[in-house]
Each structure stands twice: as structure tokens, then as C-alpha cells.
Amino acid sequence: MNKEIKIALVEDDENLRFLVGERLQSEGYKVLESNNGEEAEKMILDEQPDIVLLDWMLPGKQGSEVCASLRAKGFDKLVIMTTAKAQDVDKIGAYNFGVSDYITKPFNMDVLVAMIESKIKFSLSSSEKTESHKFGNMEHQPNTHLLIKDGRKIELTILENRILLYFLKNKNKVINREELMMEVWGYNADVNTRTLDMHIVRLRKKIENNPDSPTYLQTVRGIGYKFVY
């Protein structure tokens, strides 16, 4: 893995910023730090880091505003939002300001590092500047949550984005519900299979020509799902 990877760490809690910064540097990443929104935005546009770790609550300019502004100015790299509580994830809600993913505080450093490493493996190892996956008449761009279908842009929520990406990386493989829930919601998630199935239904509406008789995202009775293309 190319360790000259730049991570912008935007966090106004000095202790947390110090701890995360130290850990990321010990893993070999180059870390740029900022504690407020305006300064962070300028730094990110100037430095073009590979990954941005962006706190949701910032003085001056909220994380969501910073992210929306970066996207509007053409920044298309990974932006991971750090939120104080799981409920805020619903506020990332409309997900329409372009966050790639999120992690809730307090987070375990090992989990954060593992998340960053898996993101890097998938997004920076592809030869293209921006990761994308094509299937049927569609193209999925996970960093910006876009699904392009017949030339039209369809926005995915963060969870739909995670689900689709996992399927695309495991095509033609039967994925059981537990594995999918662990992948999408993580270890400490209090989530049931009905919630998962609801997200699958929504995702099918976006990708299938006939959601009731899906071509791609197929149900495997009693086990889970399989993505075929």
C-alpha cells in the first residue's frame, strides 16, 4: 500500500485530534490538521488530501456545509464524517451534501484505521482517479454516492451506498443477512433484518427495471441475497 497517503483531520476537540493524528501518523499516513470549518475547507482545496475525516459539529461552519462546499468546488475524494451520536446519522439524513461514509464517536482507533485501510484499498488501488463500478446500463460511484443509470444521476443514501458497494465487490456470491448487516451497520449496531430488508427494497427501486422481479439484487430464500450481473 502506498503510505504517502494524505489524510485531512478536521476536529475541534484538541485531545481527540491529537490522539487520532498520532495514531494515523504511526500507521504511516501524512496528516493535515484543522480545528474549524473555514480553514479546513481552504486547506483541503489547496492540499487535495486522499481522505478527509470531518467532524460533524465544528465552530464557524458545520461539517455538512464544508462537505457540500468541497463537492461543489469539484473535490471528489473520500470524505468520512465523524458524528457524536448514532442519531446524527439520520441528519446526514438526506445525505445530499456528499459525505462518502461516517463513523460514530466514541470510536475505537483500530476500527477507524481498519475502515481507512479498506477504503484506500478499494478506492485508491483502482487505476482511475475515482472509483466506479459498471453493471448493466448503470455505473456506481461510491465516493459521491451516485448511481448513473442511462445517463441520469440517482442519489443513494449512505447505507444504500454501502450495501450496493458490498454486493458489487461480491457479485454472484450468496451473502447472508447477518454478514450484510455487520458490513453495513457495524459491530455495535442494534438493527434487525426488517430494517435491512427495507433498505434492500429501496435500493431495488433505484436499480431494477422491475423491483418486484429483480434482475440484479436477487433474494436467496432463507439465507439472504445475491447480486447477479
C-alpha positions in Angstrom: 0.0 0.0 0.0 1.3 3.5 -0.9 1.7 5.1 2.5 2.3 8.6 1.2 -1.4 9.0 1.6 -2.6 12.3 2.9 -5.5 12.5 5.4 -7.0 15.7 6.4 -8.2 15.5 10.1 -10.8 18.2 10.9 -11.7 18.1 14.5 -12.2 20.8 17.1 -11.6 18.6 20.2 -7.9 19.1 20.7 -7.3 15.9 22.7 -9.2 13.7 20.2 -7.4 15.4 17.3 -4.0 14.7 18.9 -4.8 11.1 19.6 -6.2 10.4 16.1 -3.4 12.3 14.4 -0.7 10.4 16.4 -2.3 7.1 15.5 -2.6 7.8 11.8 1.0 9.1 11.7 2.2 5.9 13.4 0.4 4.0 10.6 2.5 5.9 8.1 -0.1 8.4 6.8 0.7 12.1 6.3 -1.8 14.0 8.5 -3.0 17.6 7.9 -4.9 19.1 10.8 -7.6 21.8 11.2 -10.0 22.7 14.0 -12.5 24.8 12.2 -14.6 24.6 9.0 -13.4 27.7 7.0 -9.8 26.9 7.5 -10.3 23.2 6.8 -12.0 23.9 3.5 -9.2 26.1 2.3 -6.6 23.6 3.4 -8.4 20.7 1.7 -8.8 22.5 -1.6 -5.1 23.6 -1.5 -3.7 20.2 -0.4 -6.1 17.8 -2.1 -5.8 15.0 0.5 -6.8 11.4 -0.3 -9.2 11.2 2.6 -10.9 13.8 4.8 -12.0 12.9 8.3 -14.6 15.6 9.0 -16.2 16.4 12.4 -20.0 17.0 12.1 -20.0 19.8 14.8 -17.4 22.4 14.0 -17.1 26.1 15.1 -17.9 28.5 12.3 -19.0 26.2 9.6 -20.7 22.9 10.1 -19.1 19.7 8.7 -22.0 19.3 6.3 -21.6 22.8 4.9 -17.8 22.2 4.5 -18.5 18.9 2.6 -21.2 20.4 0.4 -18.9 23.3 -0.5 -16.0 21.0 -1.3 -18.1 18.9 -3.5 -19.5 22.0 -5.3 -15.8 23.0 -5.9 -15.0 19.6 -7.5 -13.4 17.8 -4.6 -14.3 14.1 -5.3 -12.1 12.2 -2.8 -13.3 10.3 0.2 -15.0 12.3 3.0 -15.7 10.4 6.2 -17.9 12.3 8.7 -17.4 11.7 12.4 -20.6 12.2 14.4 -21.1 12.4 18.1 -24.1 10.0 18.2 -25.8 7.5 16.1 -28.9 9.7 15.7 -26.9 12.3 13.8 -26.5 9.7 11.1 -30.2 10.4 10.3 -29.3 14.0 9.9 -26.6 13.1 7.5 -30.2 12.2 6.6 -30.7 13.4 3.1 -27.1 12.6 2.5 -27.2 15.1 -0.2 -24.1 17.1 0.7 -21.8 14.4 -0.5 -20.4 12.6 2.6 -18.8 9.2 1.5 -19.3 7.5 4.8 -19.4 8.1 8.6 -18.2 6.7 11.9 -19.8 7.5 15.3 -17.9 8.7 18.3 -16.5 7.4 20.6 -14.8 5.2 18.0 -12.2 2.6 18.6 -8.9 3.6 16.9 -8.4 0.1 15.4 -11.9 0.3 13.8 -11.1 3.7 12.4 -7.7 2.6 11.0 -9.3 -0.6 9.5 -12.1 1.5 7.9 -9.5 3.8 6.3 -7.4 0.9 5.1 -10.3 -0.8 3.5 -11.4 2.5 1.8 -7.8 3.0 0.5 -7.6 -0.5 -0.8 -10.7 -0.1 -2.8 -10.7 3.5 -3.9 -7.0 4.3 -4.4 -6.0 1.0 -5.9 -8.2 1.4 -8.9 -6.2 3.0 -11.7 -8.9 5.6 -12.3 -9.0 8.8 -10.4 -12.4 8.0 -9.0 -13.6 4.5 -8.1 -16.5 3.3 -10.2 -18.3 0.1 -10.9 -20.3 -0.6 -14.0 -23.2 -3.1 -14.3 -26.0 -3.3 -16.9 -26.8 0.2 -18.0 -25.5 1.7 -14.7 -22.4 3.0 -13.1 -21.9 3.3 -9.4 -19.5 6.0 -8.0 -19.3 5.2 -4.3 -17.3 8.2 -3.1 -20.0 10.6 -4.1 -23.0 8.1 -3.7 -24.0 8.4 -7.3 -25.7 5.9 -9.4 -25.7 6.8 -13.1 -28.5 5.0 -14.9 -29.0 5.6 -18.6 -27.1 8.9 -18.2 -29.3 10.0 -15.3 -27.9 10.7 -11.8 -29.6 8.9 -9.0 -28.5 9.7 -5.4 -28.0 6.9 -2.9 -28.2 7.2 0.8 -25.0 6.2 2.8 -26.5 2.9 3.7 -27.7 2.1 0.2 -24.3 3.1 -1.0 -22.6 0.7 1.4 -25.0 -2.2 0.5 -24.6 -1.7 -3.2 -20.8 -1.5 -2.9 -20.6 -4.7 -0.9 -22.7 -6.5 -3.5 -20.6 -5.2 -6.4 -17.5 -6.5 -4.7 -19.1 -9.9 -4.1 -21.0 -10.4 -7.3 -22.7 -13.8 -7.8 -22.0 -14.8 -4.2 -24.7 -15.6 -1.8 -24.5 -13.1 1.1 -26.4 -13.9 4.3 -28.3 -11.2 6.1 -26.0 -11.3 9.2 -22.9 -10.7 7.1 -24.6 -7.9 5.3 -25.8 -6.2 8.5 -22.4 -6.5 10.0 -20.8 -4.9 6.9 -23.3 -2.1 6.6 -24.1 -1.2 10.3 -21.0 -2.5 12.1 -20.5 -4.3 15.3 -22.4 -2.3 17.8 -25.5 -1.9 15.7 -28.9 -2.6 17.1 -30.5 -3.4 13.8 -32.9 -6.1 12.7 -33.4 -7.9 9.5 -36.6 -5.9 8.7 -34.5 -2.7 8.6 -32.1 -4.4 6.2 -34.9 -5.7 4.0 -36.4 -2.2 3.9 -33.1 -0.8 2.6 -32.9 -3.5 0.0 -36.5 -2.7 -1.2 -35.5 1.0 -1.6 -32.3 0.1 -3.4 -34.1 -2.2 -5.8 -36.4 0.7 -6.7 -33.4 2.7 -7.8 -31.5 0.0 -9.7 -34.1 -2.5 -11.0 -36.4 -2.0 -14.0 -38.9 -4.2 -12.2 -38.3 -4.1 -8.5 -40.9 -6.8 -7.8 -39.0 -9.2 -10.1 -35.3 -8.1 -9.7 -32.7 -9.0 -12.2 -29.6 -7.9 -10.2 -30.4 -8.0 -6.5 -31.9 -11.4 -6.0 -33.4 -12.9 -2.9 -32.0 -16.2 -1.8 -34.8 -17.7 0.3 -34.0 -18.4 3.9 -30.4 -17.1 3.6 -30.1 -13.6 2.2 -29.3 -12.1 -1.2 -27.2 -12.5 -4.3 -26.1 -9.8 -6.7 -26.0 -11.1 -10.3 -24.7 -9.3 -13.4 
